[in-house]
């Protein structure tokens, strides 16, 4: 049970970093449902699902960091424009 909660909290903190509040709400609801109502027989499956979801979120965090780095290079004119081409600012609402 503790492993699941640790992975869920870490995943939730990475979702906050990605600025996707709807997904954070779903993560909280999933964690509450698993810890409160899921039979112990299915717990291993929920743990695997949570771990895979956490790895996907971690991948998205690295992609967001790479995007931010590329955007900074473009805005300081160190590389040719791609995301800021044609007067676009390159700002995203969230990174998913």
LINVEN-V773581 format. One record per run of one state. SS is the DSSP state (helix for helix, strand for strand, loop for the rest). FROM is the first residue (numbers start at 1). TO is the last residue. If there is no record, write none. Layout:
ss:SS from:FROM to:TO
ss:SS from:FROM to:TO
//
This chain:
ss:loop from:1 to:1
ss:helix from:2 to:18
ss:loop from:19 to:20
ss:helix from:21 to:37
ss:loop from:38 to:39
ss:helix from:40 to:75
ss:loop from:76 to:84
ss:helix from:85 to:87
ss:loop from:88 to:96
//
